[in-house]
Amino acid sequence: MGGCGESGQKAEINGGPGIPTLDEVMAVSMDVAVKSVEPRLEAMKWCVHRYNRPVLMTSDRPVSAWRHQDPGAPPGGVGVETADAVRFPLSPRALLLLTSEKAGSPSRAADHRHQAVNDETGRHCQHFVVATPE
């Protein structure tokens, strides 16, 4: 006895193609990530900033794209293509910082002070933040 979506067959809707299965949706998502996002991340400069104390937070959405405030920037949000930097806390003492060529040097590319990184992490979270009790 199969539940919803367990038969492996797509349900037809108004004679058109059916609702994609979860496997099909995931396959398309991975295809987009590999073909579109990965080359952009690979082209960025990668470095790890280390902190002497456990000062970084993380959350349910730890990766953040960042760009300088610029009145001439394209409208809309910041994504991998428009970001000056992508920040990802690896641990309470380490931050992975990816910077774009257009941003210049890593020091100009993003504010990697732990307060700024934590503020951004807090703004992007949806459900929870994890931090050391210091």
ZABA-486097 format. One line per 5 residues: number of its first residue (from 1); their letters; for each residue x, z, y of N, C-alpha, C, CB. Coordinates in steps of 0.02 Angstrom, whole numbers. Glycine has a CB too. Example, Ala and Ser with C-alpha at 12.3 -4.5 7.8 and 13.67 -1.06 7.14 Angstrom:
% residues 2
1	AS	660:390:-284:615:390:-225:660:390:-165:565:452:-224; 642:354:-112:684:357:-53:645:394:2:704:286:-30
This chain:
% residues 134
1	MGGCG	42:0:-59:0:0:0:44:0:62:-48:61:0; 39:-51:102:82:-56:160:47:-36:224:107:-126:167; 86:-6:268:60:14:333:68:-43:382:94:77:359; 57:-29:444:63:-79:497:133:-108:499:44:-48:564; 139:-173:493:203:-206:498:247:-201:436:240:-177:555
6	ESGQK	221:-173:381:262:-166:321:259:-226:275:242:-105:283; 212:-271:286:204:-328:240:259:-380:249:136:-359:251; 294:-378:305:346:-428:318:318:-492:347:382:-443:254; 251:-498:352:220:-557:380:198:-542:452:161:-580:337; 201:-593:493:178:-586:562:103:-597:565:214:-635:608
11	AEING	70:-557:606:-1:-567:618:-9:-621:670:-35:-501:641; -57:-667:658:-70:-719:707:-116:-692:761:-101:-782:674; -103:-712:822:-144:-691:879:-171:-753:912:-103:-647:929; -236:-761:911:-269:-819:941:-238:-885:917:-265:-815:1018; -220:-888:854:-193:-949:826:-121:-963:845:-235:-1006:845
16	GPGIP	-91:-919:887:-22:-929:909:26:-890:866:-14:-909:981; 89:-892:884:138:-855:844:123:-781:846:209:-869:871; 140:-748:793:124:-677:787:172:-633:826:124:-657:716; 158:-569:822:201:-519:854:266:-515:815:165:-449:857; 323:-518:848:386:-516:811:396:-448:778:446:-531:858
21	TLDEV	430:-450:722:445:-387:686:501:-351:724:467:-401:613; 510:-288:709:563:-249:740:632:-280:725:561:-176:715; 641:-305:665:705:-337:647:717:-399:691:706:-357:573; 665:-438:704:672:-497:746:689:-478:818:609:-540:745; 657:-427:844:671:-403:912:743:-379:916:622:-347:932
26	MAVSM	766:-341:868:834:-315:868:885:-372:863:844:-265:811; 869:-422:823:915:-479:816:923:-516:882:889:-528:761; 868:-526:918:871:-560:983:910:-517:1032:800:-574:1010; 898:-451:1032:934:-406:1078:1009:-409:1064:909:-334:1070; 1029:-407:1002:1100:-411:985:1130:-478:1005:1110:-398:910
31	DVAVK	1091:-531:996:1115:-598:1015:1129:-601:1090:1064:-651:994; 1083:-574:1130:1092:-573:1202:1153:-531:1220:1028:-545:1238; 1160:-473:1188:1216:-429:1203:1282:-463:1188:1211:-363:1163; 1286:-496:1131:1349:-528:1111:1365:-588:1155:1346:-549:1038; 1315:-629:1171:1328:-690:1208:1331:-680:1283:1275:-740:1192
36	SVEPR	1296:-631:1310:1292:-624:1383:1330:-564:1411:1221:-619:1403; 1319:-506:1381:1347:-444:1408:1420:-436:1388:1306:-384:1385; 1436:-446:1326:1504:-434:1301:1557:-472:1339:1508:-453:1228; 1550:-537:1355:1602:-571:1393:1613:-542:1462:1585:-645:1399; 1560:-518:1493:1567:-487:1560:1605:-421:1556:1497:-475:1592
41	LEAMK	1589:-381:1505:1625:-318:1497:1698:-330:1478:1592:-275:1443; 1710:-380:1436:1778:-395:1415:1821:-419:1474:1777:-449:1361; 1790:-452:1523:1828:-477:1581:1846:-422:1630:1787:-530:1616; 1816:-363:1623:1830:-309:1670:1895:-273:1652:1772:-258:1672; 1924:-238:1701:1983:-196:1688:1958:-129:1660:2025:-185:1754
46	WCVHR	1989:-107:1606:1969:-46:1573:2022:8:1585:1957:-57:1498; 2000:68:1603:2047:124:1606:2008:189:1591:2082:128:1675; 2045:239:1569:2015:304:1556:2043:354:1606:2029:327:1482; 1999:386:1644:2019:439:1690:2013:505:1653:1976:438:1756; 2065:545:1656:2065:610:1623:2061:665:1676:2127:620:1578
51	YNRPV	2024:717:1660:2016:775:1705:2047:836:1672:1940:787:1721; 2074:881:1712:2108:940:1685:2061:991:1654:2149:973:1739; 1999:990:1677:1949:1038:1653:1888:999:1626:1927:1087:1709; 1846:1030:1586:1785:996:1562:1732:993:1617:1757:1031:1499; 1733:940:1656:1691:936:1715:1635:883:1712:1733:923:1775
56	LMTSD	1638:838:1664:1589:783:1661:1528:802:1620:1621:721:1633; 1470:779:1644:1407:785:1607:1395:720:1570:1347:802:1655; 1349:722:1523:1323:661:1493:1248:669:1488:1356:647:1422; 1215:617:1465:1142:619:1461:1117:570:1409:1110:603:1530; 1051:562:1407:1021:514:1361:1034:441:1383:946:527:1354
61	RPVSA	1059:432:1444:1077:366:1470:1144:371:1506:1022:337:1518; 1199:379:1468:1263:396:1499:1299:338:1534:1308:424:1448; 1283:276:1518:1318:219:1548:1285:202:1614:1318:158:1500; 1325:196:1667:1296:178:1731:1336:122:1764:1294:238:1778; 1300:74:1790:1330:20:1829:1328:42:1902:1292:-49:1818
66	WRHQD	1382:27:1939:1389:50:2007:1418:-6:2050:1435:113:2011; 1396:-9:2113:1427:-55:2161:1427:-24:2230:1390:-124:2162; 1475:-46:2270:1478:-23:2339:1414:-41:2376:1540:-52:2375; 1396:1:2423:1339:-18:2465:1362:-75:2510:1314:43:2508; 1326:-130:2505:1345:-190:2542:1281:-226:2564:1390:-237:2498
71	PGAPP	1271:-233:2630:1211:-267:2653:1205:-339:2627:1208:-267:2728; 1262:-370:2610:1261:-438:2585:1254:-443:2510:1323:-473:2606; 1246:-387:2476:1240:-388:2403:1174:-421:2383:1244:-316:2374; 1174:-451:2323:1112:-482:2300:1056:-430:2294:1122:-518:2233; 994:-451:2307:939:-403:2302:928:-382:2229:874:-434:2330
76	GGVGV	896:-326:2221:881:-301:2154:928:-246:2133:883:-358:2104; 923:-228:2071:963:-174:2044:1034:-194:2029:931:-148:1982; 1071:-148:2003:1141:-160:1984:1144:-165:1909:1188:-103:2011; 1173:-219:1885:1183:-229:1814:1255:-248:1801:1135:-283:1787; 1270:-266:1740:1339:-283:1722:1366:-340:1765:1343:-302:1648
81	ETADA	1324:-389:1780:1347:-447:1819:1361:-430:1892:1297:-502:1815; 1323:-386:1922:1331:-371:1993:1369:-307:2006:1263:-367:2025; 1388:-270:1955:1422:-206:1963:1494:-214:1985:1418:-165:1898; 1517:-169:2028:1589:-163:2042:1622:-124:1987:1601:-130:2111; 1584:-79:1955:1611:-38:1901:1556:-16:1854:1648:23:1929
86	VRFPL	1576:-3:1792:1532:27:1742:1567:91:1721:1519:-22:1680; 1529:147:1723:1558:212:1707:1524:241:1646:1552:261:1767; 1565:272:1602:1540:301:1540:1580:363:1524:1543:250:1482; 1549:423:1530:1585:484:1511:1597:485:1436:1545:548:1532; 1660:488:1416:1678:490:1345:1677:561:1317:1747:459:1334
91	SPRAL	1693:608:1360:1694:679:1342:1690:718:1407:1759:698:1300; 1686:784:1404:1685:822:1467:1749:815:1508:1674:895:1451; 1802:787:1478:1866:779:1513:1889:707:1520:1918:818:1477; 1849:658:1499:1872:588:1501:1815:541:1521:1900:567:1433; 1832:495:1567:1784:445:1592:1812:376:1580:1769:456:1668
96	LLLTS	1774:334:1545:1791:263:1539:1766:228:1601:1762:232:1473; 1811:193:1636:1793:158:1697:1812:85:1689:1829:189:1759; 1762:41:1692:1773:-31:1688:1761:-58:1758:1725:-66:1635; 1810:-95:1784:1803:-121:1853:1806:-197:1852:1859:-93:1898; 1766:-227:1896:1764:-300:1901:1822:-325:1942:1697:-323:1931
101	EKAGS	1838:-387:1933:1892:-419:1971:1876:-419:2045:1904:-492:1946; 1813:-429:2063:1793:-433:2133:1800:-366:2168:1722:-458:2140; 1800:-311:2129:1804:-245:2160:1875:-227:2180:1778:-192:2112; 1924:-261:2153:1993:-246:2170:2021:-189:2127:1999:-228:2242; 2060:-147:2157:2094:-94:2119:2043:-42:2095:2148:-60:2162
106	PSRAA	2058:-9:2039:2012:42:2013:1997:97:2064:2040:73:1951; 2045:115:2106:2032:168:2154:1981:146:2206:2097:189:2188; 1980:82:2224:1930:57:2270:1865:42:2234:1955:-6:2305; 1869:28:2170:1812:2:2132:1757:53:2123:1834:-22:2066; 1773:116:2115:1721:165:2102:1745:234:2118:1697:162:2029
111	DHRHQ	1700:274:2139:1715:344:2152:1715:379:2084:1663:376:2202; 1773:400:2062:1776:432:1996:1785:508:2002:1832:403:1954; 1771:535:2063:1769:608:2068:1713:632:2023:1757:631:2143; 1725:687:1989:1676:709:1939:1607:724:1970:1701:771:1904; 1605:747:2032:1540:760:2063:1500:696:2071:1550:794:2132
116	AVNDE	1532:642:2091:1498:578:2100:1475:550:2033:1544:528:2135; 1516:556:1983:1498:532:1916:1439:572:1889:1558:536:1867; 1442:638:1897:1387:681:1873:1322:667:1911:1406:755:1879; 1327:656:1976:1267:639:2014:1234:576:1987:1284:629:2089; 1275:526:1973:1249:462:1946:1220:473:1876:1305:410:1944
121	TGRHC	1254:512:1836:1228:526:1768:1160:560:1772:1278:571:1730; 1153:608:1817:1090:642:1826:1034:596:1851:1098:699:1874; 1051:550:1896:1001:503:1922:975:455:1868:1030:463:1980; 1019:437:1821:1000:388:1770:966:418:1709:1060:351:1748; 972:483:1699:944:513:1638:868:509:1639:967:586:1629
126	QHFVV	839:508:1580:766:507:1575:740:571:1543:743:446:1536; 778:601:1497:752:658:1460:797:719:1462:741:638:1389; 863:710:1457:906:770:1454:976:756:1480:910:795:1383; 1008:810:1502:1078:809:1524:1115:861:1482:1085:824:1602; 1177:845:1463:1218:891:1425:1282:904:1466:1235:862:1354
131	ATPE	1298:968:1474:1357:987:1513:1388:1050:1483:1340:998:1588; 1451:1061:1498:1483:1123:1477:1464:1178:1525:1561:1114:1473; 1460:1240:1502:1439:1295:1545:1495:1320:1589:1412:1352:1503; 1519:1279:1634:1573:1300:1679:1554:1294:1751:1635:1259:1666
